[in-house]
Amino acid sequence: MNRAALLRAARTEWGPLYAAVWGTFVRKRLKAIPMTLSAVALTAVFQIVQNQPWGFGPVQRLGCVQAQLPWWLALLRTPLSLFVPALDLPVWGALAQVLIVFGIAEAALGMGRTLAVAYLATLAGTMYARLAIAIGPGSPLGLPPEAAAVVDTGPSAAVVGLAVYVSWRYRAWLTCAVVVLAMFGEVLLKPNLAGKEHIAAVVALLVVCGVDELRLRHKPRSDAHREGDQRSGAPASRS
C-alpha cells in the first residue's frame, strides 16, 4: 500500500476524531482537559503514597475494591479506585494510558460523558467479578473463590471502556475492533481477573454503543442529522 493510500485510510479512520479533538484543543488549550490532568496527578499521588510504609493502608482503604467487600463499601470506594494504579505494573504505563485516552475522550466527549463512561466500565468489571466468583471455576465465565481477594483493575477498565466508546462514536471501526480483539486475546493468554474485567467493560460499552445507535435512529431527522455531523467532525447545519 502506497503512502497516499495509507493517508486516505488514516483520514477515514481517525479524521472525524482528530477534527473533534484538535478543534477543542485549539479553542481551549489545556482547559480542554482539566479532568484528565487532575486524574493523572491523582494517580501519581496515589502511586507515591501507597509505596510509603505509612501510605499503603490508607490508600487501600480509600480506593481498593475487591469482590469480597460488601456492595455499599465497594461502591463508596469505586470513584477513587479508578486512580489507584496496580502495584505490580509500571506506573508510567498507567499514567500514559490515563493522559492519552482520558484526554482524547474528554476533548471529544466532554468531562461529564467521559466520567460517566469511565465509571460505567469500572462498575461493569466490579459486578462481573462478583458474578464470576458466584459461578465458580467450572465455567469459562467463572472465577475461583480466591479471586475475591484480588484488587480490581484500577484505571485500566475505564481506559478500555473509553477507547471502545470513543472509537465507536467517531466511526473509527478498525480501532474499535483492534481494542476489542486485544482484550479477548489478553484473556486467552492470561485468563485472570483483570483480563476478564476488561472484557466486561468492553461488553458493557458495546451495549451502550448499540443503545446509542438505536436512539439516534429513532430521533427526529433534524436532531439525528445534527448529531451525525458532530460525530463526523463537520459543523452542524443551521436551519
PyMOL commands that set and color helices and strands:
alter all, ss='L'
color gray80, all
select helices_A, chain A and resi 3-32+34-50+56-63+71-81+91-109+111-135+145-149+156-169+173-189+193-217+221-232
alter helices_A, ss='H'
color red, helices_A
deselect
rebuild
show_as cartoon
